[in-house]
Amino acid sequence: MSANDAPHLPRSAPIEAYGKGGFAFAGMSHRGSLLCLPDAVWAWEVTRPEQIDRDALSRVFAAAGSIDTLIVGTGAGVWLAPSDLRAALRAVGIVLDTMQTAPAIRTYNVMMGERRRVAAALIAVP
């Protein structure tokens, strides 16, 4: 995370479409994975669930005060987060919920619509 990084969007936004290696949101499109936080949408370097660790989620930990739930979209496969990662998130008050990217987007959009304190880490699917 470098100091001059800029988000794709300086606010949260529902995901309008996904597939073909990317996402559409707020009238924009992005190729690659996304990290959707309550205050911004960021490009996310992760391409496989096995890459998800504290470092990959550093922006989530930094924003922990504004997040109650982190939804992780694991691409097309199923992934069980390591217990130490779950514990680290729980220690800062964040519940981790992992699922394939398609249901993760639906869940994130619904929770956003309910004005819940939700973030999503979404791995792009082909």
Backbone as numpy.savetxt, mean C-alpha at the origin, in Angstrom:
# Nx Ny Nz CAx CAy CAz Cx Cy Cz
14.62 5.96 0.73 13.76 7.12 0.73 14.66 8.35 0.73
14.73 9.05 -0.35 15.59 10.23 -0.41 14.76 11.50 -0.16
15.43 12.53 0.28 14.76 13.76 0.69 14.02 14.43 -0.47
14.49 14.25 -1.70 13.85 14.93 -2.82 12.79 14.07 -3.51
12.46 12.94 -2.92 11.36 12.13 -3.46 10.08 12.94 -3.43
9.30 12.81 -4.45 8.00 13.48 -4.47 6.93 12.43 -4.74
5.79 12.56 -4.07 4.71 11.60 -4.32 4.11 11.82 -5.72
3.45 10.78 -6.23 2.72 10.92 -7.49 1.52 11.83 -7.30
0.97 11.80 -6.09 -0.22 12.58 -5.77 -0.11 12.98 -4.31
-0.26 14.27 -3.98 -0.09 14.71 -2.60 -1.33 14.54 -1.73
-2.11 13.51 -1.99 -3.30 13.18 -1.19 -3.65 11.72 -1.46
-4.56 11.18 -0.68 -5.00 9.81 -0.96 -6.00 9.84 -2.11
-6.18 8.69 -2.75 -7.14 8.59 -3.86 -7.54 7.13 -4.02
-8.80 6.87 -4.39 -9.18 5.49 -4.67 -8.49 5.00 -5.94
-8.29 3.70 -6.01 -7.71 3.08 -7.20 -8.85 2.83 -8.17
-8.74 3.38 -9.38 -9.82 3.29 -10.36 -9.70 2.05 -11.25
-8.47 1.61 -11.51 -8.25 0.45 -12.36 -6.86 -0.12 -12.06
-6.65 -1.38 -12.44 -5.35 -2.01 -12.23 -5.15 -3.09 -13.28
-3.91 -3.53 -13.43 -3.57 -4.58 -14.38 -2.53 -4.06 -15.36
-2.05 -4.95 -16.22 -1.02 -4.58 -17.20 0.19 -3.93 -16.51
0.49 -4.40 -15.29 1.66 -3.92 -14.58 1.53 -2.56 -13.93
0.29 -2.08 -13.74 0.14 -0.76 -13.14 -1.24 -0.48 -12.59
-1.47 0.81 -12.33 -2.70 1.26 -11.67 -3.15 2.58 -12.28
-4.44 2.88 -12.14 -4.98 4.19 -12.50 -5.67 4.75 -11.27
-5.43 6.04 -11.01 -6.04 6.72 -9.87 -6.01 8.22 -10.14
-7.02 8.91 -9.66 -7.10 10.37 -9.78 -6.83 10.86 -11.21
-7.31 10.11 -12.21 -7.10 10.50 -13.60 -5.69 10.30 -14.11
-4.84 9.64 -13.32 -3.45 9.38 -13.73 -3.22 7.88 -13.82
-2.14 7.51 -14.49 -1.77 6.10 -14.50 -0.33 5.96 -14.04
-0.04 4.81 -13.46 1.30 4.53 -12.94 1.66 3.09 -13.26
2.84 2.89 -13.79 3.34 1.55 -14.05 4.21 1.13 -12.87
3.95 -0.04 -12.31 4.68 -0.53 -11.15 3.79 -0.53 -9.92
4.38 -0.90 -8.80 3.64 -1.02 -7.54 3.42 0.35 -6.91
2.43 0.42 -6.00 2.05 1.68 -5.36 1.99 1.54 -3.85
2.30 2.64 -3.18 2.12 2.75 -1.74 1.15 3.91 -1.53
-0.04 3.58 -1.05 -1.10 4.58 -0.88 -1.24 4.90 0.60
-0.82 6.11 0.97 -0.89 6.55 2.36 -2.00 7.59 2.50
-2.42 7.90 3.73 -3.50 8.87 3.90 -3.18 10.25 3.31
-1.90 10.61 3.21 -1.55 11.95 2.72 -0.93 11.99 1.33
-0.67 10.82 0.72 -0.02 10.82 -0.60 -0.01 9.42 -1.21
0.16 9.38 -2.52 0.33 8.12 -3.25 1.75 8.12 -3.81
2.50 7.06 -3.52 3.91 6.95 -3.89 4.17 5.76 -4.81
5.16 5.89 -5.66 5.68 4.71 -6.37 6.32 3.82 -5.31
6.27 2.51 -5.51 6.81 1.56 -4.53 7.66 0.56 -5.28
8.88 0.36 -4.85 9.84 -0.47 -5.57 9.57 -1.97 -5.53
8.70 -2.41 -4.64 8.47 -3.83 -4.42 7.78 -4.48 -5.63
8.29 -5.64 -6.05 7.67 -6.38 -7.15 7.23 -7.79 -6.72
7.70 -8.24 -5.56 7.35 -9.57 -5.02 7.11 -9.44 -3.51
6.16 -10.20 -2.97 5.87 -10.10 -1.54 7.10 -10.35 -0.65
7.99 -11.21 -1.09 9.17 -11.53 -0.28 10.05 -10.30 -0.03
9.87 -9.24 -0.81 10.65 -8.01 -0.63 10.06 -7.09 0.44
8.90 -7.44 0.96 8.24 -6.57 1.93 8.85 -6.78 3.31
9.45 -5.70 3.82 10.04 -5.71 5.15 9.90 -4.31 5.74
10.51 -4.09 6.89 10.42 -2.78 7.55 10.92 -1.67 6.63
12.00 -1.94 5.91 12.57 -0.91 5.03 11.60 -0.58 3.89
11.02 -1.61 3.28 10.07 -1.40 2.18 8.83 -0.63 2.66
8.53 -0.75 3.95 7.36 -0.08 4.52 7.75 1.13 5.38
8.94 1.68 5.14 9.43 2.80 5.98 8.47 3.99 5.99
7.85 4.29 4.85 6.89 5.40 4.81 5.65 5.09 5.66
5.26 3.83 5.71 4.12 3.42 6.54 4.46 3.62 8.01
5.65 3.17 8.42 6.06 3.36 9.82 6.14 4.85 10.16
6.64 5.66 9.23 6.77 7.10 9.46 5.39 7.76 9.62
4.38 7.21 8.97 3.03 7.78 9.01 2.11 7.04 9.98
2.68 6.22 10.85 1.89 5.34 11.72 0.80 6.07 12.51
1.04 7.32 12.87 0.05 8.06 13.63 -1.24 8.33 12.90
-1.24 8.17 11.58 -2.45 8.44 10.80 -3.01 7.18 10.13
-2.48 5.99 10.50 -2.90 4.74 9.87 -3.32 3.73 10.95
-4.51 3.15 10.77 -4.95 2.06 11.65 -4.79 0.70 10.98
-4.97 0.67 9.65 -4.93 -0.59 8.91 -4.05 -0.44 7.69
-3.17 -1.41 7.47 -2.37 -1.49 6.25 -2.83 -2.71 5.48
-3.32 -2.47 4.28 -3.72 -3.56 3.39 -2.58 -3.78 2.41
-2.10 -5.01 2.33 -1.04 -5.33 1.39 -1.61 -6.18 0.28
-1.52 -5.69 -0.95 -1.93 -6.45 -2.13 -0.71 -7.20 -2.62
-0.76 -8.52 -2.54 0.42 -9.37 -2.77 0.59 -9.82 -4.21
-0.04 -9.14 -5.16 0.04 -9.56 -6.55 -0.98 -10.66 -6.79
-0.60 -11.66 -7.58 -1.52 -12.75 -7.90 -1.45 -13.89 -6.89
-0.42 -13.90 -6.08 -0.24 -14.99 -5.13 -0.66 -14.61 -3.73
-0.63 -15.60 -2.84 -0.97 -15.41 -1.43 0.34 -15.36 -0.65
0.43 -14.48 0.34 1.64 -14.31 1.13 1.28 -14.12 2.59
1.99 -14.79 3.44 1.81 -14.62 4.88 2.98 -13.80 5.39
2.68 -12.65 5.95 3.73 -11.75 6.45 4.48 -12.41 7.61
5.80 -12.20 7.67 6.58 -12.74 8.79 6.06 -12.18 10.12
6.10 -12.98 11.15 5.56 -12.56 12.44 6.29 -11.34 13.00
7.58 -11.17 12.72 8.29 -10.00 13.24 7.79 -8.71 12.57
7.41 -8.78 11.30 6.87 -7.61 10.61 5.50 -7.26 11.17
4.67 -8.28 11.36 3.34 -8.07 11.96 3.48 -7.42 13.34
4.42 -7.95 14.13 4.64 -7.43 15.49 5.12 -5.98 15.45
6.02 -5.66 14.52 6.55 -4.29 14.42 5.42 -3.32 14.06
4.54 -3.73 13.15 3.41 -2.88 12.77 2.44 -2.75 13.94
2.16 -3.86 14.60 1.25 -3.84 15.75 1.79 -2.90 16.84
3.12 -2.89 17.01 3.74 -2.05 18.04 3.50 -0.55 17.79
3.28 -0.17 16.54 2.98 1.24 16.22 1.49 1.44 15.94
0.67 0.45 16.31 -0.78 0.59 16.23 -1.40 0.30 14.88
-0.69 -0.43 14.01 -1.21 -0.73 12.67 -1.54 -2.21 12.55
-2.76 -2.51 12.11 -3.17 -3.88 11.82 -2.81 -4.18 10.37
-2.17 -5.32 10.14 -1.75 -5.72 8.79 -2.74 -6.74 8.24
-3.19 -6.49 7.01 -4.11 -7.41 6.34 -3.55 -7.67 4.94
-3.18 -8.92 4.66 -2.61 -9.25 3.36 -3.60 -10.07 2.53
-3.63 -9.78 1.23 -4.51 -10.50 0.30 -4.01 -10.23 -1.12
-4.52 -10.94 -2.09 -4.12 -10.68 -3.46 -4.48 -9.24 -3.83
-3.81 -8.69 -4.84 -3.98 -7.27 -5.17 -5.42 -6.90 -5.53
-6.13 -7.73 -6.29 -7.50 -7.38 -6.69 -8.41 -7.16 -5.48
-8.54 -8.12 -4.55 -9.38 -7.86 -3.37 -8.80 -6.76 -2.47
-7.49 -6.59 -2.48 -6.87 -5.53 -1.67 -7.35 -4.15 -2.15
-7.42 -3.97 -3.46 -7.89 -2.70 -4.02 -9.35 -2.47 -3.65
-10.16 -3.49 -3.78 -11.59 -3.34 -3.43 -11.73 -2.97 -1.94
-11.00 -3.68 -1.09 -11.07 -3.42 0.36 -10.59 -2.01 0.68
-9.46 -1.61 0.09 -8.91 -0.27 0.30 -9.92 0.80 -0.12
-10.50 0.65 -1.30 -11.47 1.64 -1.79 -12.68 1.75 -0.86
-13.19 0.60 -0.38 -14.34 0.62 0.53 -13.96 1.31 1.84
-12.81 0.94 2.40 -12.39 1.54 3.67 -12.13 3.05 3.51
-11.57 3.45 2.37 -11.38 4.89 2.11 -12.73 5.58 2.06
-13.68 4.96 1.37 -15.03 5.53 1.26 -15.70 5.69 2.61
-15.33 4.82 3.55 -15.87 4.90 4.93 -15.05 5.87 5.78
-14.09 6.54 5.16 -13.20 7.49 5.84 -12.40 6.84 6.97
-12.04 5.59 6.77 -11.21 4.88 7.75 -9.76 5.30 7.56
-8.93 5.09 8.57 -7.51 5.45 8.54 -6.74 4.26 7.94
-6.76 4.18 6.62 -6.25 3.02 5.91 -5.12 3.42 4.96
-4.17 2.50 4.78 -3.11 2.63 3.80 -3.06 1.33 3.01
-2.49 1.38 1.81 -2.37 0.17 1.00 -1.00 0.13 0.35
-0.41 -1.04 0.38 0.84 -1.33 -0.33 0.45 -2.35 -1.39
0.48 -1.93 -2.65 -0.10 -2.75 -3.72 0.95 -3.16 -4.75
1.16 -4.46 -4.87 2.08 -4.99 -5.87 1.32 -5.08 -7.20
1.91 -4.52 -8.24 1.29 -4.51 -9.56 1.13 -5.94 -10.10
0.06 -6.15 -10.84 -0.18 -7.45 -11.47 -0.18 -7.27 -12.98
0.25 -8.32 -13.72 0.29 -8.20 -15.20 -1.08 -8.00 -15.81
